[in-house]
């Protein structure tokens, strides 16, 4: 293992201070908990306001999750930056 790869791994560990790895991607713990709270609240809200007909609570809960996802994606912005480099160099 050369020195350059060691430096890169050390800098990655420093940047992960408040982050955890989920499905081979690094996410901020606060953002993850906030999005889980928003989606769970929206799903339970949809479930609780649903009429007492069969299958309605499921549909309202699913609509609540989709709404929660949309709200989370508007509130929490991605932190990832993509850089493209020419391979012709």
ABEGO torsion letter per residue (X at the ends): XBAAAAAAAAAAAAAAAABBBBGGBBBBAAAAAAAAAAAAAAAAAAAAABBABBGAAAAAAAAAAAAAAAAAAAABBBABBBBBBBAAX
